Amino acid sequence: MPRYNYRCPSCEIEFLARHSSNETLEECEKCGYSGSLIKLVSKPSYMVKKKEDQRKVGQLTEKFIEESRQELKQQKKELNKNR
């Protein structure tokens, strides 16, 4: 569920609320004000891949490339033998 930051126009307290994107919050959790709360703009949250995962992917890619090179060399040798 997404997190949203709100500010109450009555008590001026900012707080965090979790709800679906099609809902709106209309009551202050702190003072009980009932009305339009101010939805604040906040930066989105996201996950950053760990460098370990990136190294693993890089290592797998290097391994695949090296295996492909070896296989191509072997196929080239076989083609030259058949000529």
N, CA, C and O atoms as CSV, one atom per row, in Angstrom:
chain,resi,resn,atom,element,x,y,z
A,1,MET,N,N,0.833,-1.168,0.000
A,1,MET,CA,C,0.000,0.000,0.000
A,1,MET,C,C,0.889,1.247,0.000
A,1,MET,O,O,1.862,1.311,0.751
A,2,PRO,N,N,0.565,2.227,-0.828
A,2,PRO,CA,C,1.373,3.448,-0.887
A,2,PRO,C,C,1.279,4.267,0.395
A,2,PRO,O,O,0.300,4.201,1.139
A,3,ARG,N,N,2.333,5.039,0.620
A,3,ARG,CA,C,2.353,5.937,1.776
A,3,ARG,C,C,2.155,7.367,1.281
A,3,ARG,O,O,2.678,7.758,0.238
A,4,TYR,N,N,1.390,8.134,2.051
A,4,TYR,CA,C,1.129,9.529,1.704
A,4,TYR,C,C,1.394,10.401,2.917
A,4,TYR,O,O,1.091,10.023,4.049
A,5,ASN,N,N,1.957,11.562,2.669
A,5,ASN,CA,C,2.178,12.543,3.730
A,5,ASN,C,C,1.049,13.560,3.686
A,5,ASN,O,O,0.667,14.039,2.618
A,6,TYR,N,N,0.524,13.879,4.853
A,6,TYR,CA,C,-0.564,14.859,4.974
A,6,TYR,C,C,-0.197,15.908,6.019
A,6,TYR,O,O,0.619,15.673,6.910
A,7,ARG,N,N,-0.832,17.082,5.878
A,7,ARG,CA,C,-0.731,18.129,6.893
A,7,ARG,C,C,-2.149,18.571,7.233
A,7,ARG,O,O,-2.982,18.788,6.352
A,8,CYS,N,N,-2.402,18.700,8.532
A,8,CYS,CA,C,-3.708,19.132,9.003
A,8,CYS,C,C,-3.735,20.661,9.025
A,8,CYS,O,O,-2.834,21.271,9.600
A,9,PRO,N,N,-4.747,21.302,8.416
A,9,PRO,CA,C,-4.827,22.761,8.440
A,9,PRO,C,C,-5.193,23.308,9.827
A,9,PRO,O,O,-4.994,24.494,10.093
A,10,SER,N,N,-5.711,22.479,10.687
A,10,SER,CA,C,-6.116,22.909,12.021
A,10,SER,C,C,-4.936,22.917,12.992
A,10,SER,O,O,-4.639,23.946,13.599
A,11,CYS,N,N,-4.263,21.773,13.140
A,11,CYS,CA,C,-3.173,21.677,14.118
A,11,CYS,C,C,-1.784,21.804,13.478
A,11,CYS,O,O,-0.781,21.845,14.190
A,12,GLU,N,N,-1.717,21.867,12.144
A,12,GLU,CA,C,-0.469,22.030,11.384
A,12,GLU,C,C,0.527,20.877,11.580
A,12,GLU,O,O,1.719,21.043,11.319
A,13,ILE,N,N,0.062,19.741,12.025
A,13,ILE,CA,C,0.942,18.595,12.210
A,13,ILE,C,C,0.971,17.785,10.917
A,13,ILE,O,O,-0.059,17.566,10.279
A,14,GLU,N,N,2.175,17.346,10.543
A,14,GLU,CA,C,2.337,16.494,9.369
A,14,GLU,C,C,2.410,15.046,9.837
A,14,GLU,O,O,3.019,14.741,10.862
A,15,PHE,N,N,1.785,14.167,9.078
A,15,PHE,CA,C,1.808,12.750,9.427
A,15,PHE,C,C,1.750,11.902,8.174
A,15,PHE,O,O,1.411,12.374,7.089
A,16,LEU,N,N,2.088,10.641,8.354
A,16,LEU,CA,C,2.142,9.679,7.272
A,16,LEU,C,C,0.933,8.757,7.362
A,16,LEU,O,O,0.572,8.308,8.450
A,17,ALA,N,N,0.309,8.475,6.229
A,17,ALA,CA,C,-0.836,7.563,6.196
A,17,ALA,C,C,-0.644,6.573,5.051
A,17,ALA,O,O,-0.083,6.914,4.010
A,18,ARG,N,N,-1.109,5.364,5.250
A,18,ARG,CA,C,-1.057,4.329,4.213
A,18,ARG,C,C,-2.478,4.009,3.785
A,18,ARG,O,O,-3.332,3.681,4.609
A,19,HIS,N,N,-2.715,4.107,2.501
A,19,HIS,CA,C,-4.014,3.744,1.943
A,19,HIS,C,C,-3.882,3.574,0.447
A,19,HIS,O,O,-2.855,3.938,-0.128
A,20,SER,N,N,-4.896,3.030,-0.195
A,20,SER,CA,C,-4.827,2.822,-1.637
A,20,SER,C,C,-4.869,4.168,-2.354
A,20,SER,O,O,-5.273,5.182,-1.786
A,21,SER,N,N,-4.448,4.151,-3.602
A,21,SER,CA,C,-4.314,5.400,-4.357
A,21,SER,C,C,-5.658,6.064,-4.672
A,21,SER,O,O,-5.694,7.267,-4.931
A,22,ASN,N,N,-6.758,5.315,-4.657
A,22,ASN,CA,C,-8.049,5.924,-4.973
A,22,ASN,C,C,-8.781,6.428,-3.727
A,22,ASN,O,O,-9.877,6.976,-3.844
A,23,GLU,N,N,-8.204,6.255,-2.548
A,23,GLU,CA,C,-8.806,6.766,-1.320
A,23,GLU,C,C,-8.196,8.124,-0.962
A,23,GLU,O,O,-7.102,8.463,-1.414
A,24,THR,N,N,-8.912,8.885,-0.153
A,24,THR,CA,C,-8.375,10.128,0.403
A,24,THR,C,C,-8.644,10.147,1.896
A,24,THR,O,O,-9.627,9.583,2.375
A,25,LEU,N,N,-7.768,10.796,2.608
A,25,LEU,CA,C,-7.903,10.886,4.052
A,25,LEU,C,C,-8.619,12.190,4.380
A,25,LEU,O,O,-8.250,13.242,3.857
A,26,GLU,N,N,-9.627,12.142,5.228
A,26,GLU,CA,C,-10.409,13.339,5.520
A,26,GLU,C,C,-10.515,13.643,7.001
A,26,GLU,O,O,-11.280,14.517,7.408
A,27,GLU,N,N,-9.733,12.911,7.823
A,27,GLU,CA,C,-9.772,13.190,9.260
A,27,GLU,C,C,-8.354,13.133,9.813
A,27,GLU,O,O,-7.606,12.195,9.537
A,28,CYS,N,N,-7.993,14.147,10.599
A,28,CYS,CA,C,-6.666,14.212,11.196
A,28,CYS,C,C,-6.535,13.142,12.279
A,28,CYS,O,O,-7.398,13.011,13.147
A,29,GLU,N,N,-5.454,12.388,12.213
A,29,GLU,CA,C,-5.202,11.343,13.201
A,29,GLU,C,C,-4.850,11.927,14.564
A,29,GLU,O,O,-5.043,11.270,15.587
A,30,LYS,N,N,-4.336,13.156,14.587
A,30,LYS,CA,C,-3.858,13.746,15.838
A,30,LYS,C,C,-4.949,14.527,16.580
A,30,LYS,O,O,-5.197,14.288,17.762
A,31,CYS,N,N,-5.601,15.470,15.870
A,31,CYS,CA,C,-6.570,16.337,16.567
A,31,CYS,C,C,-8.020,15.996,16.256
A,31,CYS,O,O,-8.931,16.527,16.892
A,32,GLY,N,N,-8.243,15.111,15.278
A,32,GLY,CA,C,-9.600,14.712,14.936
A,32,GLY,C,C,-10.309,15.670,13.989
A,32,GLY,O,O,-11.507,15.518,13.749
A,33,TYR,N,N,-9.597,16.656,13.444
A,33,TYR,CA,C,-10.172,17.598,12.489
A,33,TYR,C,C,-10.810,16.831,11.342
A,33,TYR,O,O,-10.196,15.924,10.778
A,34,SER,N,N,-12.029,17.189,11.000
A,34,SER,CA,C,-12.732,16.535,9.917
A,34,SER,C,C,-12.911,17.541,8.789
A,34,SER,O,O,-13.593,18.551,8.960
A,35,GLY,N,N,-12.318,17.277,7.665
A,35,GLY,CA,C,-12.383,18.175,6.514
A,35,GLY,C,C,-11.262,17.826,5.558
A,35,GLY,O,O,-10.696,16.735,5.629
A,36,SER,N,N,-10.941,18.738,4.674
A,36,SER,CA,C,-9.886,18.482,3.695
A,36,SER,C,C,-8.512,18.632,4.326
A,36,SER,O,O,-8.143,19.701,4.813
A,37,LEU,N,N,-7.775,17.551,4.305
A,37,LEU,CA,C,-6.383,17.586,4.745
A,37,LEU,C,C,-5.525,17.902,3.534
A,37,LEU,O,O,-5.917,17.632,2.398
A,38,ILE,N,N,-4.375,18.464,3.774
A,38,ILE,CA,C,-3.477,18.848,2.689
A,38,ILE,C,C,-2.549,17.675,2.392
A,38,ILE,O,O,-1.775,17.247,3.248
A,39,LYS,N,N,-2.637,17.164,1.170
A,39,LYS,CA,C,-1.771,16.065,0.753
A,39,LYS,C,C,-0.455,16.674,0.280
A,39,LYS,O,O,-0.441,17.502,-0.630
A,40,LEU,N,N,0.637,16.269,0.893
A,40,LEU,CA,C,1.946,16.828,0.570
A,40,LEU,C,C,2.635,16.006,-0.506
A,40,LEU,O,O,2.403,14.804,-0.637
A,41,VAL,N,N,3.477,16.671,-1.267
A,41,VAL,CA,C,4.263,15.993,-2.281
A,41,VAL,C,C,5.459,15.360,-1.581
A,41,VAL,O,O,6.148,16.012,-0.797
A,42,SER,N,N,5.693,14.105,-1.867
A,42,SER,CA,C,6.834,13.423,-1.269
A,42,SER,C,C,7.588,12.676,-2.359
A,42,SER,O,O,7.030,12.354,-3.407
A,43,LYS,N,N,8.851,12.406,-2.101
A,43,LYS,CA,C,9.617,11.686,-3.113
A,43,LYS,C,C,9.231,10.211,-3.082
A,43,LYS,O,O,8.945,9.666,-2.016
A,44,PRO,N,N,9.222,9.577,-4.220
A,44,PRO,CA,C,8.825,8.169,-4.273
A,44,PRO,C,C,9.879,7.289,-3.618
A,44,PRO,O,O,11.065,7.617,-3.611
A,45,SER,N,N,9.435,6.186,-3.077
A,45,SER,CA,C,10.377,5.233,-2.504
A,45,SER,C,C,10.653,4.143,-3.530
A,45,SER,O,O,9.772,3.774,-4.308
A,46,TYR,N,N,11.848,3.642,-3.530
A,46,TYR,CA,C,12.227,2.590,-4.451
A,46,TYR,C,C,13.361,1.781,-3.838
A,46,TYR,O,O,14.017,2.215,-2.891
A,47,MET,N,N,13.572,0.615,-4.391
A,47,MET,CA,C,14.634,-0.252,-3.892
A,47,MET,C,C,15.828,-0.183,-4.831
A,47,MET,O,O,15.672,-0.159,-6.052
A,48,VAL,N,N,17.005,-0.152,-4.255
A,48,VAL,CA,C,18.237,-0.143,-5.035
A,48,VAL,C,C,18.819,-1.549,-4.993
A,48,VAL,O,O,18.928,-2.158,-3.928
A,49,LYS,N,N,19.185,-2.048,-6.147
A,49,LYS,CA,C,19.788,-3.375,-6.197
A,49,LYS,C,C,21.113,-3.358,-5.458
A,49,LYS,O,O,21.864,-2.385,-5.512
A,50,LYS,N,N,21.380,-4.441,-4.776
A,50,LYS,CA,C,22.655,-4.567,-4.093
A,50,LYS,C,C,23.755,-4.803,-5.121
A,50,LYS,O,O,23.530,-5.427,-6.159
A,51,LYS,N,N,24.935,-4.302,-4.822
A,51,LYS,CA,C,26.046,-4.480,-5.745
A,51,LYS,C,C,26.410,-5.949,-5.910
A,51,LYS,O,O,26.906,-6.347,-6.964
A,52,GLU,N,N,26.171,-6.758,-4.883
A,52,GLU,CA,C,26.460,-8.187,-4.984
A,52,GLU,C,C,25.656,-8.808,-6.116
A,52,GLU,O,O,26.184,-9.606,-6.891
A,53,ASP,N,N,24.381,-8.443,-6.214
A,53,ASP,CA,C,23.540,-8.975,-7.280
A,53,ASP,C,C,24.076,-8.551,-8.642
A,53,ASP,O,O,24.079,-9.335,-9.591
A,54,GLN,N,N,24.526,-7.314,-8.728
A,54,GLN,CA,C,25.050,-6.819,-9.998
A,54,GLN,C,C,26.326,-7.552,-10.374
A,54,GLN,O,O,26.553,-7.849,-11.547
A,55,ARG,N,N,27.161,-7.846,-9.379
A,55,ARG,CA,C,28.380,-8.597,-9.657
A,55,ARG,C,C,28.046,-10.000,-10.145
A,55,ARG,O,O,28.686,-10.501,-11.069
A,56,LYS,N,N,27.062,-10.632,-9.543
A,56,LYS,CA,C,26.670,-11.976,-9.952
A,56,LYS,C,C,26.204,-11.981,-11.398
A,56,LYS,O,O,26.563,-12.871,-12.169
A,57,VAL,N,N,25.402,-10.985,-11.764
A,57,VAL,CA,C,24.920,-10.896,-13.139
A,57,VAL,C,C,26.092,-10.672,-14.076
A,57,VAL,O,O,26.164,-11.287,-15.139
A,58,GLY,N,N,27.009,-9.796,-13.692
A,58,GLY,CA,C,28.195,-9.548,-14.511
A,58,GLY,C,C,29.051,-10.789,-14.662
A,58,GLY,O,O,29.562,-11.069,-15.746
A,59,GLN,N,N,29.210,-11.535,-13.573
A,59,GLN,CA,C,30.002,-12.759,-13.620
A,59,GLN,C,C,29.337,-13.803,-14.508
A,59,GLN,O,O,30.012,-14.500,-15.266
A,60,LEU,N,N,28.016,-13.910,-14.415
A,60,LEU,CA,C,27.296,-14.859,-15.268
A,60,LEU,C,C,27.428,-14.483,-16.734
A,60,LEU,O,O,27.589,-15.350,-17.593
A,61,THR,N,N,27.360,-13.192,-17.017
A,61,THR,CA,C,27.489,-12.724,-18.398
A,61,THR,C,C,28.885,-13.029,-18.926
A,61,THR,O,O,29.035,-13.524,-20.042
A,62,GLU,N,N,29.902,-12.734,-18.127
A,62,GLU,CA,C,31.282,-13.018,-18.549
A,62,GLU,C,C,31.482,-14.511,-18.787
A,62,GLU,O,O,32.132,-14.911,-19.752
A,63,LYS,N,N,30.924,-15.326,-17.907
A,63,LYS,CA,C,31.045,-16.778,-18.044
A,63,LYS,C,C,30.373,-17.251,-19.339
A,63,LYS,O,O,30.928,-18.076,-20.064
A,64,PHE,N,N,29.178,-16.725,-19.624
A,64,PHE,CA,C,28.452,-17.091,-20.844
A,64,PHE,C,C,29.255,-16.698,-22.081
A,64,PHE,O,O,29.356,-17.476,-23.031
A,65,ILE,N,N,29.824,-15.498,-22.073
A,65,ILE,CA,C,30.610,-15.025,-23.221
A,65,ILE,C,C,31.830,-15.909,-23.430
A,65,ILE,O,O,32.136,-16.291,-24.560
A,66,GLU,N,N,32.529,-16.236,-22.348
A,66,GLU,CA,C,33.728,-17.073,-22.464
A,66,GLU,C,C,33.367,-18.469,-22.975
A,66,GLU,O,O,34.067,-19.013,-23.830
A,67,GLU,N,N,32.287,-19.049,-22.461
A,67,GLU,CA,C,31.856,-20.371,-22.934
A,67,GLU,C,C,31.487,-20.320,-24.416
A,67,GLU,O,O,31.788,-21.248,-25.166
A,68,SER,N,N,30.836,-19.237,-24.833
A,68,SER,CA,C,30.455,-19.086,-26.250
A,68,SER,C,C,31.697,-18.965,-27.122
A,68,SER,O,O,31.741,-19.531,-28.214
A,69,ARG,N,N,32.699,-18.240,-26.658
A,69,ARG,CA,C,33.949,-18.111,-27.423
A,69,ARG,C,C,34.609,-19.474,-27.608
A,69,ARG,O,O,35.053,-19.824,-28.702
A,70,GLN,N,N,34.665,-20.236,-26.512
A,70,GLN,CA,C,35.286,-21.554,-26.573
A,70,GLN,C,C,34.536,-22.466,-27.545
A,70,GLN,O,O,35.145,-23.209,-28.316
A,71,GLU,N,N,33.221,-22.398,-27.496
A,71,GLU,CA,C,32.404,-23.217,-28.389
A,71,GLU,C,C,32.623,-22.811,-29.844
A,71,GLU,O,O,32.718,-23.674,-30.717
A,72,LEU,N,N,32.705,-21.517,-30.113
A,72,LEU,CA,C,32.944,-21.045,-31.477
A,72,LEU,C,C,34.323,-21.475,-31.980
A,72,LEU,O,O,34.467,-21.858,-33.141
A,73,LYS,N,N,35.335,-21.414,-31.112
A,73,LYS,CA,C,36.673,-21.857,-31.498
A,73,LYS,C,C,36.653,-23.334,-31.873
A,73,LYS,O,O,37.268,-23.743,-32.858
A,74,GLN,N,N,35.940,-24.128,-31.078
A,74,GLN,CA,C,35.847,-25.570,-31.336
A,74,GLN,C,C,35.149,-25.829,-32.671
A,74,GLN,O,O,35.588,-26.673,-33.451
A,75,GLN,N,N,34.070,-25.106,-32.928
A,75,GLN,CA,C,33.344,-25.282,-34.190
A,75,GLN,C,C,34.211,-24.862,-35.372
A,75,GLN,O,O,34.159,-25.493,-36.428
A,76,LYS,N,N,35.003,-23.811,-35.210
A,76,LYS,CA,C,35.878,-23.345,-36.282
A,76,LYS,C,C,36.945,-24.395,-36.597
A,76,LYS,O,O,37.268,-24.638,-37.760
A,77,LYS,N,N,37.489,-25.015,-35.542
A,77,LYS,CA,C,38.482,-26.066,-35.746
A,77,LYS,C,C,37.879,-27.233,-36.510
A,77,LYS,O,O,38.505,-27.776,-37.421
A,78,GLU,N,N,36.659,-27.619,-36.138
A,78,GLU,CA,C,35.993,-28.737,-36.805
A,78,GLU,C,C,35.718,-28.429,-38.277
A,78,GLU,O,O,35.861,-29.298,-39.137
A,79,LEU,N,N,35.321,-27.186,-38.558
A,79,LEU,CA,C,35.083,-26.798,-39.952
A,79,LEU,C,C,36.369,-26.855,-40.767
A,79,LEU,O,O,36.369,-27.311,-41.910
A,80,ASN,N,N,37.454,-26.394,-40.177
A,80,ASN,CA,C,38.749,-26.407,-40.892
A,80,ASN,C,C,39.232,-27.826,-41.134
A,80,ASN,O,O,39.877,-28.075,-42.153
A,81,LYS,N,N,38.944,-28.774,-40.235
A,81,LYS,CA,C,39.333,-30.174,-40.418
A,81,LYS,C,C,38.577,-30.798,-41.581
A,81,LYS,O,O,39.129,-31.618,-42.315
A,82,ASN,N,N,37.316,-30.414,-41.752
A,82,ASN,CA,C,36.472,-31.016,-42.785
A,82,ASN,C,C,36.774,-30.471,-44.171
A,82,ASN,O,O,36.251,-31.004,-45.149
A,83,ARG,N,N,37.571,-29.462,-44.297
A,83,ARG,CA,C,37.873,-28.875,-45.611
A,83,ARG,C,C,38.956,-29.587,-46.298
A,83,ARG,O,O,39.328,-29.218,-47.412
